[in-house]
């Protein structure tokens, strides 16, 4: 079983795909395949960012509750 990519790894691969797509050297089939993989990576990165944002929001809310505590 492969280990999931980190955000940084997925984003780096996405950048590589964009460079390949912009190179003008690919066949149409290769472009379509790379585009599909790029969309998957983009969605994956978005999910990781959304999860991080949610965690930060929850931590901020917890900090606000703790700041209101008299202890």
C-alpha positions in Angstrom: 0.0 0.0 0.0 1.4 3.4 -0.9 1.6 6.3 1.5 -0.7 9.3 0.7 1.1 12.3 -0.8 1.7 15.3 1.4 0.3 18.6 0.2 3.8 19.7 -0.9 4.4 16.5 -2.9 1.0 16.7 -4.6 1.5 20.4 -5.4 4.9 19.7 -6.8 3.6 17.0 -9.0 0.8 19.3 -10.2 3.4 21.9 -11.1 5.2 19.2 -13.1 2.0 18.3 -14.9 1.3 21.9 -15.8 4.8 22.3 -17.2 4.4 19.2 -19.3 1.0 20.3 -20.6 2.5 23.7 -21.5 5.5 22.1 -23.3 3.6 21.5 -26.5 5.3 18.2 -27.0 2.5 15.8 -25.9 0.0 13.9 -27.9 -3.6 14.5 -27.4 -4.0 11.3 -25.5 -1.1 12.1 -23.2 -2.5 15.6 -22.6 -5.9 14.2 -21.7 -4.4 11.7 -19.3 -2.2 14.3 -17.7 -5.1 16.7 -17.4 -7.2 14.1 -15.6 -4.3 13.4 -13.2 -3.9 17.1 -12.7 -7.5 17.5 -11.8 -7.2 14.6 -9.3 -4.2 16.3 -7.7 -5.9 19.7 -7.6 -9.0 18.2 -5.9 -6.7 16.4 -3.4 -4.8 19.6 -2.6 -8.1 21.4 -2.1 -9.3 18.7 0.3 -6.1 19.0 2.3 -6.3 22.8 2.4 -10.0 22.6 3.5 -9.1 20.2 6.3 -6.3 22.4 7.5 -8.5 25.5 7.4 -11.2 23.6 9.4 -8.6 22.5 12.0 -7.3 26.1 12.3 -10.9 27.4 12.7 -11.6 24.8 15.4 -8.4 25.7 17.2 -9.2 29.4 17.1 -12.7 28.7 18.5 -11.2 26.6 21.3 -8.7 29.4 22.1 -11.5 31.9 22.3 -13.4 29.7 24.7 -10.3 29.2 26.8 -9.7 33.0 26.8 -13.2 33.6 28.2 -12.5 31.2 31.1 -11.8 32.7 34.5 -9.0 30.1 35.0 
